[in-house]
């Protein structure tokens, strides 16, 4: 027989007598409990670590999404600028053609005027 004493909330000791097979089972259960408690604590720490990693990864994903959104906005602005420049370029080409045509008309008109002036002088 094995004698086990417990101190509870009262000031007196409580003694329980256990037979050897029962005492062995109690000790075995206590050892198993200690091992399970350690395993449980480790599992809790792993879960906390994984939750922290998950939060960190979510922050990284959100940051990358924000970067993608910003880059898409920049690309849209650049495309709008390119369209604007192409429109301005076409307008300038048309204005240049008009200016060349006007200049050509002035040259022809000047040549005709000079010719008419020379003809009038020769007469």
C-alpha angles and dihedrals in degrees: 000000000000124000118216123184127201130194112211132170093301124075094242125089120241116212124200123188116215130187116240097254091049091046090051090051091048091051091046091051091048092051090047090049091051091051092047091048091054091046090049092051091050091048091051091051090050092049091050091049091050091049090052090049090048091053091047092049091048089053090050091049091049091049092050091048090052090050090050091050091050092049091048089052091050091049091051091050092049091049089052090050091050091051090048092050091048090051092048090047092053091048091050092049090052091047090049091052090050091048092050091048091049091048090050090051090050090051092049091045091048091049091050090046093050090047091050091047091050091048091051091049093049094052 
